[in-house]
Amino acid sequence: MAQHNELGKKGEQLAVDLLLKKGYDIIERNYRFDKAEVDIIAQIKDTLAIVEVKTRSTADFGNPQDFVKPKQIQRLVKAVDEYVNANELDVEVRFDVIAIVKSGITFEIEHLEDAFYHF
C-alpha cells in the first residue's frame, strides 16, 4: 500500500480513538454513496457528527482542513442526506473536520466542530 494511504488509515484510526475518548459512538466508517465517501459517522447525544479526516505528513503546504473543497462538501451533504433519510434518523447533523499533522513520530490532532455546513 502506498505510504500516503498508510498515513490516511493511521489518521482515521487516531480520529476514531479521539472521538471515542470524547464520548462519541462510531456509527459508520468509510460510508459510500454515489461519488462520496464519508470517513466517519459518529453520534453524540442527538447530534450526528459527519467527520472528514484530513491527515498530512507536514503542514508546509497549508493546514489539512484547508483541503476540504466545495465539491467534496457538496458530495458529503448529498451522501449524508441519503444516509439520514434511508435510516429514518431524527437528529441534528453537524459537519466536523479532524485535522492531523504528523510531527516526527507524534501526531498533532485538532477536532474542528461545525467546520462547515450545508445550505
HUVEN-V950744 format. One line per field, one symbol per residue. ss: DSSP state (@ for helix, = for strand, . for the rest). psi: psi as a letter, one per 40 degrees, with the letter a starting at -180 (. if undefined). burial: # if it has 9 or more other ideal C-beta (glycine too) atoms within 8 Angstrom, else .. A space follows every 50 residues. Layout:
ss = ???
psi = ???
burial = ???
//
This chain:
ss = ..@@@@@@@@@@@@@@@@@@@...=========..=========..==== ======.......@@@@..@@@@@@@@@@@@@@@@@.....========= ===..===========...
psi = iidddddddddddddddddddeeihhdihfhhhbeihhdhhihhbehhhh hhhhhieiedeiideeehidddddddddddddddddefigiihihihhhh hhgbeihhhhhhifdiii.
burial = .....###.###.###.###...#.#.##.#.#..#.#######..#### ######.......##..#...##.######.###......#.######## ##....#.#.##..#....
//
